[in-house]
Amino acid sequence: MKYQKLFTPVKVGSITLKNRFAMAPMGPLGLGDSEGGWNQRGIDYYTERAKGGTGLIITGVTFADQKVELQNQSIIPISTYNPVHFIRTSKEMTERIHAYGAKIFLQISGGFGRVTIPTNLGEFPPIAPSEIPHRWLDKMCRSITKEEIRSIVHDIGEGAYNAKRGGFDGIQIHAVHEGYLIDQFAISMFNLRTDEYGGSLENRLRFAKEIVEEIKSRCGQDFPVTLRFSVKSMIKDWREGALPGEEFEEKGRDVEEGLEAAKLLASYGYDALDTDVGTYDSWWWNHPPMYQEKGLYRNYCKMVKEVVDVPVFCAGRMDDPDMALDAIENGVCDVIDMGRPLLADPDYVNKLRSGRVGEIRPCISCHEGCMGRIAEYSLINCAVNPRAARERFTNYEPVYRKKKVLIVGGGVAGCEAARTLAIRGHEPEVYEKGSRLGGNLIPGGAPKFKEDDIALADWYARELERLEVPVHLNTELTKDDILTGGFDTVIIATGSTPKRFPLGDDDKVYAAEQVLLKEKDPGDSVVVVGGGLVGCETALWLAQEGKKVTIVEALDKIMAVNGPLCHANKDMLERLLPFNGVDIICSARVTGYHDGKLFYTLADGDHEIPCDSVILSVGYRECDSLYHQVEFDVPEIYLLGDAKKVANIMYAIWDSFEVANHI
């Protein structure tokens, strides 16, 4: 009953949502087919979130214009490319979603402009409101013509009409948000035009105004049209974004103009504003990594809600149900957007409604399976949920003969294997030499900004208890234990250990996990040797704890290898380190640590740094010896997680699910 208000209906335009939860739009890469429609993967993916109780599904961005900015119809659906096929596949999806009492909006792009993904450009010069620099490439954009603007407006109207025929309940326009093309028109920094689309705020919003008018004229005034909207740009300069807490002069849209724009956009006929802050010049705001606080848009959404009379949606790490409830009760917003949390757990809403909060699988804001894979591989997935966007192809395989399965190691790989096996009906049993489940999640989750790693470890512990999986802590197995245990199948998931090497005064040289777990006190001045992800996050945490920290890295830049797949995470972390006073020395060879000084060599000679301790963060080594002791004695045996190959959380979970689902 505590969260009952989150399950009260709310109107958006002419329609009523059954609860206050919307699936935030996330790029639907891999969910379209070669004819511009939805593939089965996409239909299943959105339907699963509706089945899980979400009141409104908002698709990831789709396209309508195919004249000004050509798009590959095999990657993302295009509502005007093959209308009959788009309508047919949309109808198949929307009918299934409506069966669960959910609504669905199609998000349509107004164009990328200067933020076009480089791999999608081909030989065509990027467009923009004016001749301005591209966000990613060292080239200038060409100014779009008025005829091209009108062509885009017309095609969006056509696409919306096709969406309505396909059963969609409304449209979301993408976007006066994040610095996409319509937002470039709205921001004076990008819009240098002197015609009716430039100059005053009203002129700069004319593109957005004409779009909603076109859709309403084609689809009817009662057909809802919402808008992705950024109140503030967070731009310090071209390609330079601001960090949380940083004082800077806003070069993009400031809050005052943002609130005026919100009022105008509502007056033009937009039925709701889906609100955040940021642009691609500061893209860690629109795609917040774990280094951003939870609920980071709430203050901005409340400002918008106070000046408009249409519903306001609020996203931005809003997966804490208490935070969501507070936002609804205190007038911060009307609808809670959840993107990545619904990738991690499509049943989030139903679990919350039925009082099973502890069963909700947490998102860890890593961006590895979603934003990272979208950018690198044109696929949307989830690091902690291996079934996301692969629902049909990863159904739990039926068990024809129940097996007793030994799992050695209670890290994330062992836990995922045990969970999957138990769901399928096998009898897994976990042995962990440490005092708790979670493995490297535990030291990795020590910094406050990594708290969701601990939440994931705790979730696995609760799930194994709920599934009645026997777990033996503080128990290290031997070869004889394995061979005499009477198990049908053995999974070795014994993890990895930090790499170490001697530096001299080694009683003050620690592994990162020793400091993260507070087993060792690093003192007030620390040198972190190794500028990979673990080293950088450890350095940031120590700096935020008030330590004087220096990173010494052998390569020519930090996070050169094994860094975050998503550049929003990487770019923000790179900027947070100096912002928090961390010194970074690259292309350095460490030679020793003696008498409270770290010695290293650069191209210009030898150097030293006074410090209380040295933290080694130079990678991990697989713990696979137990596997090799028994690999020829056990008929069915698997090596998983870091014990197989040191990687990240995503591959530990994915590999374990794959293997455990087919035993």
C-alpha positions as CSV (number, residue, x, y, z in Angstrom):
1,M,0.0,0.0,0.0
2,K,3.0,2.3,0.5
3,Y,3.4,2.9,-3.2
4,Q,-0.3,3.0,-4.1
5,K,-0.1,6.6,-5.4
6,L,2.3,5.4,-8.1
7,F,-0.5,3.3,-9.4
8,T,-3.1,6.0,-9.8
9,P,-4.2,6.8,-13.3
10,V,-3.0,10.0,-15.1
11,K,-4.2,11.6,-18.3
12,V,-1.8,12.5,-21.1
13,G,-3.8,14.4,-23.7
14,S,-6.9,12.4,-24.5
15,I,-5.6,9.0,-23.1
16,T,-5.4,7.7,-19.6
17,L,-2.3,5.8,-18.3
18,K,-3.1,3.1,-15.7
19,N,-0.1,4.1,-13.5
20,R,2.7,6.6,-13.2
21,F,5.4,4.6,-14.9
22,A,6.6,5.0,-18.5
23,M,9.3,3.1,-20.3
24,A,11.8,5.9,-21.2
25,P,12.8,5.9,-24.9
26,M,16.1,4.0,-25.6
27,G,17.5,3.5,-29.1
28,P,15.9,0.5,-30.6
29,L,18.9,-0.7,-32.5
30,G,18.6,-4.3,-33.5
31,L,14.8,-4.2,-33.1
32,G,14.0,-3.3,-36.7
33,D,13.9,-5.4,-39.9
34,S,15.3,-4.8,-43.4
35,E,12.0,-3.3,-44.6
36,G,11.7,-0.5,-42.0
37,G,9.3,-2.3,-39.6
38,W,9.7,-4.1,-36.3
39,N,11.3,-7.5,-36.1
40,Q,10.2,-10.2,-33.7
41,R,12.9,-9.3,-31.3
42,G,11.6,-5.8,-31.0
43,I,7.9,-6.9,-30.6
44,D,8.8,-9.3,-27.8
45,Y,11.1,-6.7,-26.1
46,Y,8.4,-4.0,-25.8
47,T,5.6,-6.5,-25.1
48,E,7.6,-7.9,-22.2
49,R,7.8,-4.5,-20.5
50,A,4.0,-4.0,-20.9
51,K,3.5,-7.5,-19.5
52,G,5.6,-6.4,-16.5
53,G,3.1,-3.7,-15.6
54,T,4.5,-0.5,-17.2
55,G,1.7,1.9,-18.0
56,L,3.2,3.6,-21.0
57,I,5.8,2.2,-23.5
58,I,7.8,4.8,-25.4
59,T,9.7,3.3,-28.2
60,G,13.3,4.2,-28.9
61,V,13.8,6.7,-31.7
62,T,12.5,5.9,-35.2
63,F,12.7,7.9,-38.4
64,A,10.3,9.4,-40.9
65,D,12.5,11.6,-43.0
66,Q,14.4,9.8,-45.7
67,K,15.3,12.7,-48.0
68,V,17.3,15.1,-45.9
69,E,19.1,12.7,-43.5
70,L,19.2,9.2,-45.0
71,Q,19.0,6.4,-42.5
72,N,19.6,2.6,-42.7
73,Q,16.2,1.0,-42.5
74,S,17.7,-2.3,-41.4
75,I,18.8,-0.8,-38.1
76,I,15.9,1.4,-36.8
77,P,12.3,1.3,-38.0
78,I,11.2,4.0,-40.5
79,S,7.5,4.7,-40.5
80,T,7.5,6.1,-44.1
81,Y,9.9,3.8,-45.9
82,N,7.4,0.9,-46.5
83,P,4.2,2.1,-44.8
84,V,2.2,-1.1,-45.3
85,H,4.9,-3.2,-43.7
86,F,5.5,-0.7,-40.9
87,I,1.8,-0.6,-40.1
88,R,1.5,-4.4,-40.2
89,T,4.4,-5.1,-37.9
90,S,3.4,-2.2,-35.6
91,K,-0.2,-3.5,-35.4
92,E,1.2,-6.9,-34.3
93,M,3.1,-5.2,-31.5
94,T,0.6,-2.7,-30.3
95,E,-2.2,-5.3,-30.1
96,R,-0.1,-7.4,-27.8
97,I,0.9,-4.4,-25.7
98,H,-2.8,-3.3,-25.4
99,A,-3.7,-6.7,-24.1
100,Y,-1.8,-5.9,-20.9
101,G,-3.6,-2.5,-20.4
102,A,-0.6,-0.5,-21.4
103,K,-0.3,2.3,-23.9
104,I,2.4,2.8,-26.4
105,F,3.9,6.0,-28.1
106,L,6.1,5.9,-31.1
107,Q,9.1,8.2,-30.8
108,I,9.9,9.9,-34.1
109,S,13.1,11.8,-34.8
110,G,13.3,15.3,-36.2
111,G,16.8,14.6,-37.2
112,F,20.4,14.4,-35.8
113,G,22.1,17.3,-37.4
114,R,25.5,18.1,-36.0
115,V,25.3,15.1,-33.7
116,T,24.9,12.5,-36.4
117,I,26.7,9.2,-35.5
118,P,29.9,9.3,-37.6
119,T,29.4,5.8,-39.0
120,N,26.0,6.8,-40.4
121,L,27.2,9.9,-42.3
122,G,28.6,8.2,-45.4
123,E,29.7,10.7,-48.0
124,F,27.0,13.2,-47.1
125,P,27.9,16.4,-45.2
126,P,26.1,16.7,-41.9
127,I,23.3,19.2,-41.7
128,A,22.5,21.8,-39.0
129,P,20.5,25.0,-38.7
130,S,23.7,26.9,-39.7
131,E,27.3,26.3,-40.7
132,I,28.6,25.1,-37.3
133,P,31.1,22.4,-36.2
134,H,30.0,18.8,-36.0
135,R,30.0,17.3,-32.5
136,W,32.2,14.3,-33.2
137,L,34.1,15.0,-36.4
138,D,36.4,17.8,-37.4
139,K,34.2,19.0,-40.2
140,M,31.6,21.8,-40.6
141,C,27.9,21.2,-41.1
142,R,26.0,22.7,-43.9
143,S,22.9,24.9,-43.2
144,I,19.6,23.2,-43.9
145,T,17.2,24.9,-46.3
146,K,13.7,26.0,-45.6
147,E,12.5,23.5,-48.2
148,E,14.3,20.7,-46.3
149,I,12.7,21.8,-43.0
150,R,9.3,21.7,-44.5
151,S,10.1,18.2,-46.0
152,I,11.0,16.9,-42.6
153,V,7.8,18.3,-41.1
154,H,5.7,16.8,-43.8
155,D,7.3,13.4,-43.4
156,I,7.0,13.4,-39.6
157,G,3.3,14.0,-40.1
158,E,3.1,11.1,-42.5
159,G,5.0,8.9,-40.1
160,A,2.7,9.8,-37.3
161,Y,-0.4,9.0,-39.4
162,N,1.1,5.6,-40.2
163,A,1.8,5.1,-36.5
164,K,-1.8,5.9,-35.6
165,R,-2.9,3.3,-38.2
166,G,-0.5,0.8,-36.7
167,G,-2.2,1.1,-33.3
168,F,0.1,3.5,-31.5
169,D,-1.7,5.6,-28.9
170,G,0.4,8.7,-29.4
171,I,3.7,10.2,-30.6
172,Q,6.8,11.5,-28.9
173,I,8.9,13.9,-30.8
174,H,12.7,13.6,-30.6
175,A,13.5,16.3,-29.7
176,V,14.1,19.8,-28.2
177,H,16.6,17.8,-26.2
178,E,20.2,16.7,-26.0
179,G,21.2,18.9,-28.9
180,Y,19.5,17.0,-31.8
181,L,18.4,18.9,-34.9
182,I,15.3,20.5,-33.5
183,D,17.2,21.4,-30.4
184,Q,20.0,22.9,-32.5
185,F,17.3,25.2,-34.0
186,A,16.1,26.1,-30.5
187,I,19.6,27.0,-29.1
188,S,21.1,30.3,-30.2
189,M,24.6,29.0,-30.0
190,F,23.9,26.6,-32.9
191,N,21.2,28.7,-34.7
192,L,22.7,31.6,-36.6
193,R,19.9,32.0,-39.1
194,T,18.4,35.3,-40.1
195,D,15.1,33.9,-41.6
196,E,11.9,33.0,-39.8
197,Y,13.6,30.0,-38.2
198,G,16.3,32.1,-36.4
199,G,16.6,35.0,-34.0
200,S,13.9,35.2,-31.3
201,L,13.1,32.2,-29.2
202,E,9.7,31.9,-30.9
203,N,11.5,31.7,-34.3
204,R,14.0,29.2,-33.0
205,L,11.1,27.0,-31.8
206,R,9.1,27.4,-35.1
207,F,10.4,24.0,-36.3
208,A,9.1,22.3,-33.2
209,K,5.8,24.2,-33.5
210,E,5.2,23.2,-37.1
211,I,5.9,19.5,-36.3
212,V,3.1,19.3,-33.6
213,E,0.7,21.3,-35.8
214,E,1.4,18.9,-38.8
215,I,0.8,15.8,-36.6
216,K,-2.4,17.2,-35.1
217,S,-3.7,18.2,-38.6
218,R,-3.0,14.7,-39.9
219,C,-4.0,12.6,-36.9
220,G,-6.6,14.8,-35.1
221,Q,-6.4,17.2,-32.2
222,D,-7.1,14.4,-29.7
223,F,-4.1,12.3,-30.8
224,P,-1.4,12.9,-28.1
225,V,2.0,14.3,-29.0
226,T,4.7,14.6,-26.4
227,L,8.2,16.1,-26.6
228,R,11.6,15.2,-25.2
229,F,12.8,18.4,-23.7
230,S,16.0,19.6,-22.1
231,V,15.5,22.6,-19.7
232,K,19.2,23.4,-19.6
233,S,22.1,22.5,-22.0
234,M,25.1,22.3,-19.6
235,I,27.5,23.6,-22.3
236,K,30.7,25.3,-21.4
237,D,31.9,25.6,-25.0
238,W,31.9,23.6,-28.2
239,R,32.3,19.9,-27.2
240,E,32.8,21.0,-23.6
241,G,30.2,20.0,-21.0
242,A,29.9,21.0,-17.4
243,L,30.3,18.7,-14.4
244,P,27.9,18.5,-11.4
245,G,28.8,21.3,-9.0
246,E,31.0,23.1,-11.5
247,E,30.6,26.9,-11.9
248,F,30.4,27.9,-15.5
249,E,28.8,30.2,-18.0
250,E,26.0,28.5,-19.9
251,K,26.6,28.8,-23.7
252,G,23.5,26.9,-24.6
253,R,20.0,27.2,-23.2
254,D,19.9,28.4,-19.6
255,V,17.1,27.7,-17.1
256,E,15.3,31.0,-17.7
257,E,15.1,30.5,-21.4
258,G,14.3,26.8,-20.9
259,L,11.2,27.6,-18.8
260,E,10.1,30.2,-21.3
261,A,10.5,27.5,-24.0
262,A,8.5,25.0,-22.0
263,K,5.6,27.4,-21.8
264,L,5.7,28.1,-25.5
265,L,5.9,24.4,-26.4
266,A,2.9,23.6,-24.2
267,S,1.0,26.4,-25.9
268,Y,1.8,25.0,-29.3
269,G,-0.1,21.8,-28.5
270,Y,2.4,19.4,-27.0
271,D,0.5,17.2,-24.6
272,A,3.4,16.5,-22.2
273,L,7.1,17.4,-21.8
274,D,9.5,14.5,-21.1
275,T,12.1,16.5,-19.3
276,D,15.8,16.3,-18.6
277,V,19.0,18.5,-19.0
278,G,22.1,18.3,-21.2
279,T,23.3,18.0,-24.8
280,Y,25.7,15.8,-26.6
281,D,28.4,18.4,-25.7
282,S,27.7,17.3,-22.1
283,W,26.2,13.9,-22.8
284,W,26.8,12.5,-19.3
285,W,23.8,14.5,-18.3
286,N,21.4,12.9,-20.8
287,H,22.9,9.5,-20.4
288,P,23.8,9.6,-16.6
289,P,26.5,7.1,-15.5
290,M,26.9,5.9,-12.0
291,Y,28.9,9.0,-11.3
292,Q,25.8,11.1,-11.5
293,E,23.5,11.2,-8.5
294,K,20.1,9.4,-8.6
295,G,17.1,11.5,-9.6
296,L,19.4,14.2,-11.1
297,Y,16.6,15.9,-13.1
298,R,14.1,16.3,-10.3
299,N,14.7,20.0,-9.6
300,Y,14.5,20.9,-13.2
301,C,11.3,18.9,-13.7
302,K,9.7,20.6,-10.8
303,M,10.5,24.0,-12.3
304,V,8.9,23.0,-15.6
305,K,5.8,21.6,-13.8
306,E,5.3,24.9,-12.1
307,V,5.0,26.8,-15.4
308,V,3.1,24.5,-17.7
309,D,-0.4,22.9,-17.5
310,V,0.6,19.6,-19.2
311,P,2.0,16.5,-17.6
312,V,5.8,16.4,-17.0
313,F,7.8,13.2,-17.2
314,C,10.9,12.7,-15.1
315,A,13.7,10.3,-15.9
316,G,17.3,10.1,-14.7
317,R,18.1,7.2,-12.4
318,M,14.7,7.2,-10.8
319,D,14.7,3.5,-9.9
320,D,14.4,4.1,-6.2
321,P,10.6,3.7,-5.5
322,D,10.8,6.0,-2.5
323,M,12.3,8.7,-4.6
324,A,9.6,8.1,-7.3
325,L,6.8,8.3,-4.7
326,D,8.2,11.5,-3.3
327,A,8.4,13.0,-6.8
328,I,4.7,12.3,-7.5
329,E,3.5,13.3,-4.0
330,N,5.4,16.6,-4.0
331,G,4.6,17.8,-7.5
332,V,8.0,17.2,-9.1
333,C,6.4,15.4,-12.0
334,D,3.4,13.4,-13.1
335,V,5.0,10.3,-14.7
336,I,8.2,8.5,-13.8
337,D,10.4,7.5,-16.7
338,M,12.5,4.4,-16.4
339,G,14.8,3.3,-19.1
340,R,17.7,1.1,-18.0
341,P,15.8,-0.1,-14.9
342,L,13.3,-1.7,-17.2
343,L,16.1,-3.3,-19.2
344,A,17.4,-4.8,-16.0
345,D,14.0,-6.0,-14.8
346,P,11.0,-5.8,-17.2
347,D,8.8,-6.8,-14.2
348,Y,9.8,-3.8,-12.1
349,V,6.3,-2.3,-11.9
350,N,4.5,-5.5,-11.2
351,K,7.0,-6.4,-8.5
352,L,6.6,-3.0,-6.9
353,R,2.8,-3.2,-7.1
354,S,2.7,-6.6,-5.4
355,G,5.1,-5.7,-2.6
356,R,8.1,-7.7,-3.9
357,V,10.5,-4.8,-3.9
358,G,13.4,-7.0,-2.9
359,E,13.0,-9.1,-6.1
360,I,13.6,-6.2,-8.4
361,R,16.9,-6.7,-10.2
362,P,18.9,-3.4,-9.9
363,C,20.4,-1.5,-12.8
364,I,24.1,-0.7,-12.1
365,S,24.2,2.3,-14.5
366,C,27.2,0.8,-16.3
367,H,25.9,1.5,-19.9
368,E,27.8,-1.7,-21.0
369,G,24.8,-3.6,-22.4
370,C,22.7,-0.6,-23.5
371,M,24.4,2.7,-24.6
372,G,27.8,1.1,-25.1
373,R,26.5,-1.7,-27.3
374,I,24.2,0.7,-29.2
375,A,27.2,2.9,-30.1
376,E,29.6,0.0,-30.9
377,Y,27.4,-2.8,-32.3
378,S,24.0,-1.3,-33.1
379,L,22.4,-3.5,-30.5
380,I,20.5,-2.8,-27.3
381,N,20.9,-5.2,-24.5
382,C,21.5,-5.2,-20.7
383,A,24.6,-6.1,-18.7
384,V,22.7,-7.6,-15.8
385,N,19.8,-9.1,-17.7
386,P,21.0,-11.4,-20.4
387,R,17.5,-11.8,-21.7
388,A,16.9,-8.1,-22.5
389,A,16.0,-7.7,-26.2
390,R,16.5,-11.4,-26.7
391,E,13.4,-12.6,-24.8
392,R,12.2,-15.2,-27.3
393,F,15.6,-16.6,-28.0
394,T,16.6,-16.9,-24.3
395,N,13.5,-18.5,-22.9
396,Y,14.4,-20.8,-20.0
397,E,15.1,-24.3,-21.5
398,P,12.9,-27.1,-20.0
399,V,14.6,-29.6,-17.8
400,Y,14.2,-33.2,-19.0
401,R,16.4,-34.7,-16.3
402,K,17.0,-32.9,-13.0
403,K,20.8,-32.6,-12.2
404,K,22.7,-31.9,-9.1
405,V,25.1,-29.2,-9.9
406,L,28.1,-28.0,-7.9
407,I,29.1,-24.4,-8.3
408,V,32.5,-23.4,-6.8
409,G,32.6,-19.7,-6.3
410,G,29.9,-17.2,-5.2
411,G,30.8,-14.3,-7.4
412,V,28.5,-12.9,-10.0
413,A,29.2,-15.8,-12.4
414,G,28.4,-18.4,-9.9
415,C,25.3,-16.6,-8.6
416,E,23.9,-16.2,-12.1
417,A,24.5,-19.8,-12.9
418,A,22.8,-20.9,-9.7
419,R,19.8,-18.6,-10.2
420,T,19.3,-19.8,-13.8
421,L,19.7,-23.5,-12.9
422,A,17.2,-23.2,-10.0
423,I,14.6,-21.5,-12.1
424,R,14.8,-24.3,-14.7
425,G,14.4,-27.0,-12.0
426,H,17.9,-28.3,-11.5
427,E,19.5,-28.6,-8.0
428,P,22.5,-26.2,-7.8
429,E,24.6,-25.9,-4.7
430,V,27.0,-23.0,-4.2
431,Y,30.3,-23.0,-2.2
432,E,32.1,-19.7,-1.6
433,K,35.3,-19.4,0.3
434,G,34.5,-15.8,1.4
435,S,32.0,-14.6,4.0
436,R,29.5,-13.3,1.5
437,L,28.3,-13.6,-2.1
438,G,29.3,-11.1,-4.8
439,G,33.0,-11.6,-5.5
440,N,34.5,-8.5,-7.1
441,L,31.2,-6.7,-6.8
442,I,32.0,-6.1,-3.1
443,P,35.2,-4.2,-3.5
444,G,34.0,-2.7,-6.7
445,G,30.9,-1.4,-5.0
446,A,32.7,0.3,-2.1
447,P,32.6,3.9,-3.6
448,K,29.3,5.6,-3.0
449,F,28.9,6.1,-6.8
450,K,29.1,2.3,-7.2
451,E,26.4,1.4,-4.6
452,D,24.3,-0.5,-7.1
453,D,27.1,-3.1,-7.4
454,I,26.4,-3.9,-3.8
455,A,22.7,-3.9,-4.5
456,L,23.3,-6.4,-7.3
457,A,25.3,-8.7,-4.9
458,D,22.5,-8.4,-2.3
459,W,19.9,-9.2,-4.9
460,Y,21.6,-12.4,-5.9
461,A,21.8,-13.4,-2.3
462,R,18.1,-12.8,-1.8
463,E,17.2,-14.6,-5.1
464,L,19.2,-17.7,-4.2
465,E,17.5,-17.8,-0.8
466,R,14.1,-17.4,-2.4
467,L,14.9,-20.2,-4.9
468,E,16.1,-22.3,-2.0
469,V,19.6,-22.8,-3.4
470,P,22.0,-24.1,-0.7
471,V,24.8,-21.7,-0.2
472,H,27.9,-22.6,1.9
473,L,30.0,-19.5,2.9
474,N,33.5,-19.6,4.3
475,T,34.1,-22.9,2.6
476,E,37.0,-23.6,0.2
477,L,36.7,-26.9,-1.7
478,T,39.5,-29.2,-2.7
479,K,39.8,-31.7,-5.6
480,D,38.7,-34.5,-3.4
481,D,35.6,-32.6,-2.2
482,I,34.5,-32.1,-5.8
483,L,35.1,-35.7,-6.9
484,T,33.4,-37.3,-3.9
485,G,30.4,-34.9,-3.7
486,G,28.1,-36.9,-5.9
487,F,27.4,-34.1,-8.4
488,D,26.3,-34.6,-12.0
489,T,27.8,-31.4,-13.2
490,V,30.5,-29.0,-11.9
491,I,30.8,-25.3,-12.6
492,I,34.1,-23.7,-11.6
493,A,33.7,-19.9,-11.1
494,T,36.6,-19.1,-8.8
495,G,37.1,-15.6,-10.0
496,S,40.4,-13.8,-10.2
497,T,43.0,-12.1,-8.0
498,P,44.8,-8.8,-8.4
499,K,48.2,-8.8,-10.1
500,R,51.0,-7.8,-7.9
501,F,54.7,-7.0,-8.3
502,P,57.4,-5.9,-5.8
503,L,58.4,-2.3,-5.6
504,G,60.6,-2.3,-2.5
505,D,58.8,-1.1,0.6
506,D,56.0,-3.5,-0.1
507,D,54.4,-3.2,3.4
508,K,52.9,0.0,2.1
509,V,52.0,-1.3,-1.4
510,Y,48.4,-2.5,-1.6
511,A,46.0,-4.0,-4.1
512,A,43.1,-1.7,-4.9
513,E,40.6,-4.2,-3.3
514,Q,42.5,-4.1,0.0
515,V,41.9,-0.3,0.2
516,L,38.4,-0.5,-1.2
517,L,37.4,-3.0,1.5
518,K,39.1,-0.9,4.1
519,E,41.5,-3.7,5.0
520,K,44.4,-1.3,4.6
521,D,44.6,2.5,5.4
522,P,46.3,4.2,2.4
523,G,47.1,7.4,4.4
524,D,46.6,10.9,3.2
525,S,48.7,10.9,0.0
526,V,48.4,8.0,-2.4
527,V,49.8,7.0,-5.8
528,V,47.6,4.6,-7.9
529,V,49.7,2.7,-10.3
530,G,47.5,1.8,-13.2
531,G,45.0,4.0,-15.0
532,G,42.4,1.5,-16.1
533,L,38.8,1.6,-15.0
534,V,39.5,0.2,-11.5
535,G,42.4,2.4,-10.9
536,C,40.5,5.5,-12.1
537,E,37.5,4.8,-10.0
538,T,39.6,4.0,-6.9
539,A,41.5,7.3,-7.4
540,L,38.2,9.2,-7.7
541,W,36.8,7.7,-4.6
542,L,40.0,8.4,-2.6
543,A,40.0,12.0,-3.8
544,Q,36.4,12.4,-2.8
545,E,37.4,11.0,0.6
546,G,39.9,13.9,0.9
547,K,43.1,12.1,-0.1
548,K,45.8,13.6,-2.3
549,V,45.9,11.2,-5.3
550,T,48.1,10.7,-8.3
551,I,47.6,8.2,-11.1
552,V,50.7,6.8,-12.8
553,E,49.9,5.0,-16.0
554,A,52.3,3.2,-18.4
555,L,50.3,3.9,-21.6
556,D,49.9,7.3,-23.2
557,K,46.4,7.9,-21.7
558,I,44.2,6.5,-19.0
559,M,41.6,3.9,-19.8
560,A,43.3,3.2,-23.0
561,V,42.4,-0.5,-22.6
562,N,39.5,-2.2,-20.8
563,G,37.7,1.1,-20.2
564,P,34.0,1.6,-20.2
565,L,32.3,0.7,-23.5
566,C,30.1,3.8,-23.3
567,H,31.9,7.1,-23.9
568,A,29.5,9.0,-21.7
569,N,30.9,7.0,-18.7
570,K,34.5,7.3,-19.9
571,D,34.3,11.0,-20.8
572,M,32.8,12.0,-17.4
573,L,35.3,9.9,-15.4
574,E,38.2,11.5,-17.3
575,R,36.9,15.0,-16.4
576,L,36.0,14.1,-12.9
577,L,39.5,13.1,-11.9
578,P,41.2,16.5,-12.4
579,F,38.1,18.3,-11.2
580,N,38.5,16.4,-7.9
581,G,42.2,17.2,-7.8
582,V,43.7,13.9,-9.1
583,D,47.0,14.3,-10.9
584,I,47.6,12.1,-13.9
585,I,51.0,11.0,-15.2
586,C,51.0,8.9,-18.4
587,S,53.7,7.2,-20.4
588,A,55.5,6.5,-17.1
589,R,57.5,3.4,-16.0
590,V,57.4,2.7,-12.3
591,T,60.8,1.7,-10.9
592,G,60.3,1.4,-7.2
593,Y,58.9,2.6,-3.9
594,H,61.3,3.5,-1.1
595,D,61.4,5.8,1.9
596,G,57.9,7.1,1.3
597,K,58.6,8.0,-2.4
598,L,57.4,6.4,-5.6
599,F,60.1,6.5,-8.3
600,Y,59.2,6.5,-12.0
601,T,60.8,7.2,-15.4
602,L,59.5,9.5,-18.2
603,A,61.1,10.2,-21.6
604,D,62.8,13.2,-20.0
605,G,64.4,11.3,-17.1
606,D,63.7,10.0,-13.6
607,H,61.1,11.4,-11.2
608,E,59.7,10.8,-7.7
609,I,56.4,11.4,-5.8
610,P,56.2,11.5,-2.0
611,C,53.3,9.4,-0.8
612,D,52.1,7.4,2.2
613,S,51.2,4.4,0.1
614,V,51.0,2.9,-3.4
615,I,47.9,1.2,-4.7
616,L,48.5,-1.3,-7.5
617,S,45.7,-1.5,-10.0
618,V,47.3,-3.3,-12.9
619,G,44.7,-5.9,-13.8
620,Y,43.6,-9.4,-12.5
621,R,44.8,-12.9,-13.0
622,E,42.4,-15.9,-13.6
623,C,42.1,-18.3,-10.7
624,D,41.7,-21.5,-12.7
625,S,44.0,-24.0,-10.9
626,L,41.1,-25.9,-9.4
627,Y,39.5,-26.4,-12.8
628,H,42.7,-27.8,-14.2
629,Q,43.0,-30.2,-11.3
630,V,39.6,-31.8,-12.1
631,E,38.9,-31.1,-15.7
632,F,39.7,-34.7,-16.9
633,D,37.9,-36.3,-14.0
634,V,34.5,-34.7,-14.3
635,P,32.3,-35.7,-17.4
636,E,30.4,-32.4,-17.4
637,I,32.4,-29.4,-16.2
638,Y,32.4,-25.7,-17.1
639,L,34.7,-22.8,-16.4
640,L,33.0,-19.5,-16.0
641,G,33.5,-15.8,-15.1
642,D,36.9,-14.3,-14.4
643,A,38.2,-17.8,-13.8
644,K,37.7,-18.4,-17.5
645,K,38.8,-15.0,-18.7
646,V,39.1,-11.7,-16.8
647,A,36.4,-9.5,-18.2
648,N,33.5,-7.4,-16.8
649,I,30.2,-8.0,-15.0
650,M,28.3,-8.3,-18.2
651,Y,30.2,-11.2,-19.7
652,A,30.3,-13.0,-16.4
653,I,26.5,-12.9,-16.2
654,W,25.9,-13.5,-19.9
655,D,28.3,-16.5,-20.2
656,S,26.9,-18.0,-17.0
657,F,23.3,-17.6,-18.2
658,E,24.1,-19.2,-21.5
659,V,25.8,-22.2,-20.0
660,A,23.4,-22.7,-17.1
661,N,20.4,-22.4,-19.4
662,H,21.6,-25.3,-21.5
663,I,22.7,-27.8,-18.9
